[in-house]
Amino acid sequence: FVQQQPAEADEVLFNAMLDTHSRTKDISRLESTYQRMKDLGVEASHVTLGILVKAYGQVCDIKKVLQLWDDMKEQREQANAVTYGC
């Protein structure tokens, strides 16, 4: 869908795909999906941050978690208890 109708792709769709990759611990696809999201100019949210932090935490990539945390300052400001509890 994203390749055929990129203008229709939104944050909710990308978050669903990111969450799927997170649950299957497919970090390669997670990263390529997140990059595609950025390439299309789709804004990440605090939900996106939570999904990415959870995914990297599940594979014990603490360095990547800390990098995301630093890179996504705006999304951290929107974060709530659900985000932190992911």
N, C-alpha and C positions, 0 to 999 in steps of 0.2 A: 504494500500500500504506500509506504513512504517513498519508494522509488518511482512508482507510477503517478502518485499525486502528492508531491512534496509540499505543495501549498496548503494542503488539508491537514498535514501533520501538526499536532499541537503538543503542549507539555504533558497533557493527560495521556495521550497515546505513547509518547516516548517514556513516560514514567512506568507505564504498564509493561513495555518491552524491557526496560532496565530492571524492573522488579523480577520479571521472568528469568532474565539472565543471572540475577543475583541469587535467586532460589536454586538454580541449577549450577551455580558456581562457575558459570562460563564467563570468566573475566575478559577473555579476548573479545567476545561478542558484546559484552557490556561496554567495553571501552570503545569499540567501533560504533556502537549505537549512540553513546554519549557524544562522540566526535561528530557524528552525522547531525545530531540535535544542534550542536553548536554551529556547524557549517550552515545549517538552514536558518540560523538566527532565532531558534526557539529558546526562550529564556528559561533557565533552570530556576526551580523554586526550592523552598525549604524541604519539600517532599522529595525532590530530586537529590538534595544533599543527604537526606536520611537514607535513601535507597543506596546511594553510592558508598556512604560510610559503612552501612551494614554489609554490603557486598565485600568490601575490602577487609573489614573486620573478620568476616567469616573465613577468609583465606589467610588470615593473620598477616596482612600487609599493612602494618601500622604506619610505615613511612608514607604510604599512599593516603591513608586516612588523615594524617597530619598535613600533608600537602593540600588535600581537598579542603580541609578546615581553614587553612590559610588563604586559599584561592577564592573561597566562596563566602567572603565576609558579608555581603548583602543578604545572602540566603540565611546565614546564621542569625541575622537580626530578626528574621521572620520565624525562626525556629520556635517550637513549643515543646511541651513535655513529651509528646508523641515522637517528635524528631529525635530528641535526646534518648528516648527509650528504645530506639530501633535496634 
